[in-house]
Amino acid sequence: MNHPFTRNLVRSGRELEFPADKLATDVLIESAIPIDIKCSGGICGACKCRPVSGEVEHRDLVLSKMQREEADILCQSRAAEAGGVVEVDL
């Protein structure tokens, strides 16, 4: 189940709200954040970035358990809790 959360973009200094009814990549595109997207389904890994802080709920099919410590697939990942905050290196 999706829930709203916040993603802080460390390099750009922006804070974006992600509603429950939108893919994270849609919000990033609408906010003019340049990211690579191919599938939007969590299977290609094109939108991979480095998480900085926050608890991420990984929903992708690309990353291994070990890789999830150092990577985040933007199109499918969300904060683990409703109202949570995830910082990423964007």
N, C-alpha and C positions, 0 to 999 in steps of 0.2 A: 504494500500500500504506500502510495506517495504521500509526502507531507511537505509543508513549506520549510525552507531553510535559507540560510545566508551563506554566501561564498565571498570571502575577501580575496581580492587579487593583489598579491603582495607587490609585484613589480609596477603595476599601474596605479596602485594606491586606491583602487575602487572597491566598493562594497555593493554587491548585487543581491537582490531578493529573488528567490526561486520559488514560485508558487507550486502547489501540489499538482496542478493540472498541466504543467509544461515540462518538456525535456530540458535539461540543463543547457544543452548546446543551443536550443532555440533562444533561451534568455541571453546567452553570450553573443549570439549573432545579432539579435535585436539591439544589444548594447554596443555594437560595433567593436567587439573584442575579436581580433583575428585568431582563429583556430582552424586546424585541419579537421575535416569531417568527411567520412566516406559512407559509413553504413548507418550511423545513429542507433545501432542496435547492440553495441558492446561486443562486437565480434571481430573487428578489424584492428583496433588499437591505434588508429590514426590520431585520435584526440587525446592521447596519453599526455599527462603532465605530472609534475612533482607536487605531492601534497606537502604542506609546511606544518600545519597543525589541525587539530580537530579529528573527531572520530567519523570515519567514512564507512558508509554501507556500500560495499562493492557489489554491483549487479552485472558486471561484465563476464564474458566467457573467454577472455584473453589472458588475463594475468594469473600466475600461480599464487599460491598463498604467500610465498616468500616475496614475490614481486609486488604484492599489494602493500608491503611495508614502505615501498619507495615510489609507487606510481598510482595514478588515479586515472580512470577512463572517464572523461568528462561527460560523455553522452548518457551514461547510465548510472553513474555513482551519485549518491546524495548523502547528506548528513545522516548519521545513524539515528538521530532523534529529531522529532518535530521541533522546529525552532533552533536547531543546532547551527553551529558556525564551523565552516571548513575553510582554511586558508590554503591557497594554491599558488604556485610560482608562475603567475601570468601577469 
